[in-house]
Amino acid sequence: MKFKAVKVDNRYEDIEIEKKILNEVGAELLEFNFTDEEKIIEVTKDADGIITDLSKITEKVIINMKKCKVISKVGIGVDNIDVKTATKKGILVCNVPNYCVNEVSDHTIALILTLVRKIVHASNLVKKGIWGIDSAKPILPLNQMTLGIVGFGSIAQLVYSKAKVFNLNIILYDPYLDKTLIEKYGLQMVTFKDLLINSDIISIHCPANTETKHLFNKEAFLQMKKTAFLINTSRGIIIDNKAMYDALIDGIIAGAAVDVYDPEPILFDDPILGLSNFIITPHYGFYSESSIREVREKSALNVAKVLINEEPINIVNKEISG
């Protein structure tokens, strides 16, 4: 084998999909399940290519790499990779940006419907022997509600299209959105404050970074409607958990449904789990059998292509791709 490739962590039963792709370009793939920085350094320092899922590829890890050409994320968000340091070292960072857009957008719509129709709450009451609609009041029809979308990437664009079917009024906050997209969709753009004030449902789709960390904090919740619902299928760190708990328990907002949390997995003694107006799923919005196969194939292809000097599927730090 001409190359050494390392899969730092693995959530799946095997690495046969990735191994087959990399073997075809003369790369041996080694599998580990490390989260410890020192162990990651030891197995990646002489690797030509890296695949990571959830493990952090830190500045220290990257500095110790002697010949790495590419770090490939098994997914969309690269917040667990120090892209800045990788760029300084001339290492390409790749991801799979559009592999689960249907799944996550479907999951978002499912959480919206579940919250608005109070399905989990009503089901739990029936199981306790309580029958009737009084405990579910009030419920508004979707076509009388405003959906506020934060961020307008590929997933949010599908959420927008799917939400339109329910005749929701939709407003959007994204300070970096290209004007061509605004014109294409005929978007109703607002400030973040206006989105908080006017939305009955808010769905988060922005990336996790220093600007968006705890974007939804105590101040933000206080500006929302008391009847508002919050949905997060993006990244847990965008919400201040303590502020969300207080907002839910004090009736500042009506409910929240999340597929992501900080930390993950959630601590099972977290008091938020005891709230009837809080729904959480275990960060599986991305999942379908076909989406898993796609992300595994494409994350391996990113490494394989770079190793044989071909253009990978997607480069995050495009400034060094030339």
Backbone torsions as a table, in degrees:
resi	resn	phi	psi	omega
1	MET	NA	136.1	-177.8
2	LYS	-83.2	-26.1	-173.8
3	PHE	-128.4	156.5	172.9
4	LYS	-114.7	124.0	175.6
5	ALA	-118.2	145.8	-176.8
6	VAL	-127.5	127.8	170.5
7	LYS	-98.7	105.6	-170.6
8	VAL	-65.2	-40.0	178.4
9	ASP	-143.0	156.6	-174.2
10	ASN	-145.9	122.9	179.3
11	ARG	-94.1	-1.8	-171.0
12	TYR	-110.3	172.1	-172.4
13	GLU	-69.5	-28.1	-177.7
14	ASP	-152.6	-175.3	176.5
15	ILE	-125.5	25.4	-174.4
16	GLU	-62.9	-39.3	179.2
17	ILE	-61.5	-49.7	-178.1
18	GLU	-68.2	-40.1	-177.5
19	LYS	-61.9	-43.2	-179.3
20	LYS	-61.7	-44.7	-178.7
21	ILE	-64.8	-43.1	-176.9
22	LEU	-76.5	-34.5	176.3
23	ASN	-60.4	-33.0	-179.1
24	GLU	-64.4	-21.5	177.7
25	VAL	-107.9	14.8	176.6
26	GLY	81.2	29.2	179.9
27	ALA	-114.1	128.5	172.8
28	GLU	-84.0	132.3	180.0
29	LEU	-107.5	123.1	176.5
30	LEU	-105.6	137.3	-176.2
31	GLU	-109.3	134.0	175.6
32	PHE	-136.5	173.2	173.1
33	ASN	-137.7	67.7	-174.6
34	PHE	-107.6	140.9	168.6
35	THR	-119.7	-18.0	179.9
36	ASP	-71.5	128.6	-174.9
37	GLU	-58.1	-45.3	-176.8
38	GLU	-65.1	-38.7	177.9
39	LYS	-67.6	-37.9	177.8
40	ILE	-65.1	-40.8	177.4
41	ILE	-58.5	-45.4	-176.3
42	GLU	-60.4	-39.9	-175.1
43	VAL	-90.3	-13.1	-177.7
44	THR	-108.1	-10.6	-172.3
45	LYS	-61.6	-28.9	179.8
46	ASP	-114.9	18.9	-178.4
47	ALA	-86.3	149.0	176.6
48	ASP	-87.4	-27.6	-179.9
49	GLY	-149.0	147.4	-176.5
50	ILE	-125.2	139.0	169.5
51	ILE	-119.2	128.6	178.0
52	THR	-131.8	144.5	176.0
53	ASP	-102.7	-78.3	-177.8
54	LEU	-109.4	-20.0	-177.5
55	SER	-64.6	145.6	-176.8
56	LYS	-84.4	125.7	173.8
57	ILE	-100.0	92.4	-169.9
58	THR	-84.4	174.9	176.2
59	GLU	-56.6	-44.9	-178.8
60	LYS	-63.7	-40.6	178.3
61	VAL	-61.2	-46.7	-176.5
62	ILE	-68.8	-39.9	179.2
63	ILE	-59.5	-33.5	-178.6
64	ASN	-82.1	-5.5	178.0
65	MET	-73.1	129.3	-175.9
66	LYS	-93.6	-30.5	-174.9
67	LYS	-146.1	17.1	-177.1
68	CYS	-66.6	135.0	178.1
69	LYS	-104.2	-25.6	-172.8
70	VAL	-153.2	139.4	170.9
71	ILE	-117.9	120.3	-175.5
72	SER	-113.1	127.1	178.5
73	LYS	-89.2	133.6	174.3
74	VAL	-83.3	75.4	-177.0
75	GLY	150.4	-162.4	-175.4
76	ILE	-98.2	-59.3	-174.3
77	GLY	-72.4	134.3	-178.7
78	VAL	-111.4	27.3	-178.4
79	ASP	-69.3	-11.5	175.4
80	ASN	-92.5	5.0	178.7
81	ILE	-118.4	132.7	176.4
82	ASP	-79.3	86.5	-175.5
83	VAL	-63.9	-37.1	-178.3
84	LYS	-60.4	-46.3	179.5
85	THR	-68.1	-40.1	177.9
86	ALA	-60.7	-41.1	179.8
87	THR	-63.8	-42.7	178.4
88	LYS	-59.5	-33.6	-179.5
89	LYS	-88.9	0.4	179.3
90	GLY	75.6	24.0	179.9
91	ILE	-97.2	125.8	177.6
92	LEU	-70.9	137.8	172.1
93	VAL	-111.2	123.5	-176.9
94	CYS	-121.0	156.2	176.0
95	ASN	-145.6	-175.6	179.2
96	VAL	-123.0	86.9	-165.2
97	PRO	-71.1	-25.2	-171.3
98	ASN	-123.7	23.1	-170.5
99	TYR	-75.6	-25.6	-172.9
100	CYS	-129.1	27.8	-174.7
101	VAL	-63.7	-36.7	178.0
102	ASN	-67.6	-43.9	-177.6
103	GLU	-63.6	-48.2	-176.8
104	VAL	-69.2	-38.0	177.9
105	SER	-67.0	-38.1	174.7
106	ASP	-61.5	-43.7	-178.7
107	HIS	-63.1	-39.7	178.4
108	THR	-61.1	-48.5	178.8
109	ILE	-61.7	-39.3	178.8
110	ALA	-62.0	-41.9	179.1
111	LEU	-67.5	-38.5	176.8
112	ILE	-59.4	-50.8	-178.6
113	LEU	-63.3	-40.0	-179.7
114	THR	-63.6	-42.3	179.4
115	LEU	-69.5	-52.0	-174.8
116	VAL	-61.5	-41.5	179.8
117	ARG	-84.7	-2.7	176.5
118	LYS	55.1	43.2	-172.6
119	ILE	-67.8	-47.0	-179.2
120	VAL	-64.5	-43.9	179.4
121	HIS	-58.9	-48.3	-178.6
122	ALA	-65.7	-41.3	179.2
123	SER	-61.9	-43.1	-180.0
124	ASN	-63.3	-37.1	179.1
125	LEU	-66.9	-42.1	178.6
126	VAL	-60.7	-40.6	179.4
127	LYS	-65.3	-20.4	176.9
128	LYS	-94.1	4.3	177.5
129	GLY	90.6	16.7	180.0
130	ILE	-107.9	120.1	-176.1
131	TRP	-120.7	132.5	178.6
132	GLY	141.4	173.5	-175.7
133	ILE	-103.1	-8.9	-173.9
134	ASP	-57.4	-41.3	-176.6
135	SER	-71.8	-15.9	-179.3
136	ALA	-91.4	-10.4	-176.9
137	LYS	-70.5	145.1	-3.9
138	PRO	-92.7	153.0	171.4
139	ILE	-127.6	127.3	177.9
140	LEU	-100.7	148.6	174.7
141	PRO	-70.6	145.7	-177.4
142	LEU	-58.2	-34.2	-176.3
143	ASN	-73.6	-0.1	172.7
144	GLN	-109.9	11.1	-175.1
145	MET	-114.7	157.8	177.0
146	THR	-110.9	126.3	175.8
147	LEU	-98.8	123.5	174.6
148	GLY	-102.8	124.3	-179.4
149	ILE	-108.2	128.2	179.3
150	VAL	-104.6	109.5	-175.2
151	GLY	92.2	144.6	-175.7
152	PHE	-138.6	54.9	173.4
153	GLY	-80.2	-164.5	-173.4
154	SER	-63.5	-37.3	178.4
155	ILE	-68.6	-46.8	-179.8
156	ALA	-61.0	-34.3	179.3
157	GLN	-64.1	-37.7	176.8
158	LEU	-72.6	-37.6	175.3
159	VAL	-59.1	-43.2	178.8
160	TYR	-57.2	-49.7	-177.4
161	SER	-64.3	-41.6	-178.6
162	LYS	-71.5	-36.3	179.5
163	ALA	-68.1	-29.4	179.2
164	LYS	-59.3	-29.1	-179.6
165	VAL	-60.9	-30.6	-178.7
166	PHE	-89.8	6.1	178.3
167	ASN	61.2	31.0	173.6
168	LEU	-69.9	143.8	166.9
169	ASN	-77.5	130.2	-174.1
170	ILE	-121.8	128.2	174.0
171	ILE	-119.9	159.8	-170.5
172	LEU	-141.3	139.7	171.2
173	TYR	-122.5	120.1	174.5
174	ASP	-161.2	98.8	-175.0
175	PRO	-68.2	-11.6	-177.2
176	TYR	-110.3	10.9	-174.3
177	LEU	-73.0	135.4	178.0
178	ASP	-66.9	138.7	-177.5
179	LYS	-61.7	-28.1	-179.3
180	THR	-65.2	-34.9	177.1
181	LEU	-70.4	-37.2	177.9
182	ILE	-60.6	-43.4	180.0
183	GLU	-71.2	-39.6	-178.2
184	LYS	-59.3	-45.7	-175.8
185	TYR	-94.2	-8.6	-175.9
186	GLY	62.7	46.6	-171.4
187	LEU	-74.3	145.3	174.6
188	GLN	-96.9	95.6	-176.0
189	MET	-85.3	139.5	178.8
190	VAL	-138.3	168.8	172.7
191	THR	-74.8	164.9	178.6
192	PHE	-61.8	-41.2	179.0
193	LYS	-61.2	-45.3	179.9
194	ASP	-64.4	-35.8	177.3
195	LEU	-63.5	-43.6	179.1
196	LEU	-61.4	-43.7	-174.8
197	ILE	-70.1	-37.0	-168.5
198	ASN	-102.2	-8.9	-174.6
199	SER	-87.6	138.5	170.0
200	ASP	-87.9	-28.6	177.1
201	ILE	-134.8	134.4	175.2
202	ILE	-121.4	128.1	179.6
203	SER	-117.9	124.1	-174.7
204	ILE	-92.4	126.9	178.8
205	HIS	-140.1	21.8	179.6
206	CYS	-90.4	158.9	178.5
207	PRO	-73.3	162.3	175.9
208	ALA	-89.9	119.8	176.9
209	ASN	-155.9	-173.5	-177.3
210	THR	-64.7	-28.3	179.6
211	GLU	-75.4	-33.0	-174.1
212	THR	-99.9	-7.6	178.2
213	LYS	-58.4	124.5	-179.4
214	HIS	54.6	36.2	173.7
215	LEU	-57.7	-37.1	175.6
216	PHE	-96.3	92.8	-178.5
217	ASN	-116.4	-170.5	-177.9
218	LYS	-56.4	-45.1	-178.8
219	GLU	-61.5	-41.9	-179.8
220	ALA	-64.5	-45.7	-178.6
221	PHE	-61.9	-36.7	-179.0
222	LEU	-66.5	-20.7	178.9
223	GLN	-89.1	-11.1	-178.8
224	MET	-80.9	159.5	175.1
225	LYS	-65.8	147.7	176.2
226	LYS	-67.3	-18.7	179.3
227	THR	-97.3	6.9	-173.3
228	ALA	-81.1	152.7	176.1
229	PHE	-117.5	142.4	179.1
230	LEU	-115.6	131.7	178.7
231	ILE	-120.2	134.9	176.1
232	ASN	-134.8	111.0	173.0
233	THR	-119.5	23.0	-176.9
234	SER	-103.1	-88.0	178.3
235	ARG	-141.5	139.7	-175.3
236	GLY	-62.2	-33.9	-173.9
237	ILE	-67.2	-12.7	179.7
238	ILE	-70.4	-22.1	179.3
239	ILE	-108.0	134.3	169.9
240	ASP	-77.7	108.2	-173.4
241	ASN	-59.7	-41.7	179.8
242	LYS	-62.5	-42.5	179.6
243	ALA	-65.3	-38.4	178.5
244	MET	-66.7	-43.6	178.6
245	TYR	-58.6	-47.7	-179.7
246	ASP	-62.5	-40.7	-179.7
247	ALA	-64.2	-36.4	-179.6
248	LEU	-74.5	-42.9	-175.2
249	ILE	-76.6	-26.4	-178.6
250	ASP	-95.2	2.3	178.9
251	GLY	72.9	21.7	177.5
252	ILE	-71.2	-34.9	169.6
253	ILE	-129.8	164.3	-174.0
254	ALA	-83.1	-31.5	-177.0
255	GLY	-176.8	166.1	177.5
256	ALA	-145.4	145.6	175.7
257	ALA	-135.5	126.2	-175.6
258	VAL	-132.3	147.9	171.6
259	ASP	-108.5	-4.3	-177.5
260	VAL	-133.3	152.4	-177.5
261	TYR	-154.1	160.6	177.2
262	ASP	-128.3	109.5	8.8
263	PRO	-89.1	173.1	173.6
264	GLU	-122.6	135.6	-5.8
265	PRO	-67.9	158.5	177.1
266	ILE	-60.2	145.6	174.8
267	LEU	-70.0	126.9	-170.1
268	PHE	-75.8	-1.6	170.4
269	ASP	-102.1	9.5	177.2
270	ASP	-62.4	124.7	-175.9
271	PRO	-63.3	-19.3	-179.7
272	ILE	-63.7	-24.4	-179.7
273	LEU	-68.6	-15.9	179.4
274	GLY	-89.1	-1.0	-177.1
275	LEU	-87.1	133.6	-179.2
276	SER	-73.6	-18.1	-179.5
277	ASN	-101.1	21.0	177.5
278	PHE	-124.9	127.8	178.7
279	ILE	-120.1	134.8	176.7
280	ILE	-136.0	137.9	171.5
281	THR	-118.4	155.1	-166.9
282	PRO	-84.0	55.6	178.3
283	HIS	48.5	55.5	178.9
284	TYR	-125.0	16.6	178.1
285	GLY	-59.5	-26.3	-179.5
286	PHE	-75.3	-13.7	-164.5
287	TYR	-82.7	131.1	156.2
288	SER	-155.9	161.9	-179.0
289	GLU	-59.5	-40.1	-178.3
290	SER	-72.6	-35.6	-179.6
291	SER	-67.8	-36.0	178.3
292	ILE	-64.5	-44.9	179.1
293	ARG	-62.5	-42.3	-178.5
294	GLU	-61.8	-46.0	-176.3
295	VAL	-69.1	-34.0	177.7
296	ARG	-67.8	-44.5	179.1
297	GLU	-62.4	-47.9	-173.6
298	LYS	-72.2	-33.8	177.2
299	SER	-66.4	-36.0	176.6
300	ALA	-72.4	-39.1	178.4
301	LEU	-62.7	-35.5	176.9
302	ASN	-56.2	-46.0	179.7
303	VAL	-67.5	-47.9	-177.1
304	ALA	-57.8	-44.7	-177.3
305	LYS	-66.2	-42.0	179.7
306	VAL	-64.2	-39.8	-177.7
307	LEU	-63.4	-28.2	178.5
308	ILE	-106.7	23.0	173.9
309	ASN	61.6	36.2	173.0
310	GLU	-108.7	162.6	-180.0
311	GLU	-72.3	124.6	178.2
312	PRO	-73.1	174.7	-177.1
313	ILE	-64.5	-44.9	178.3
314	ASN	-153.5	133.1	179.7
315	ILE	-110.6	129.8	178.1
316	VAL	-79.8	-50.1	-178.9
317	ASN	-94.6	71.2	-173.9
318	LYS	-62.6	-17.3	-178.2
319	GLU	-63.9	-18.4	178.0
320	ILE	-109.7	4.6	-173.7
321	SER	-73.3	-17.7	-179.7
322	GLY	-74.1	NA	NA
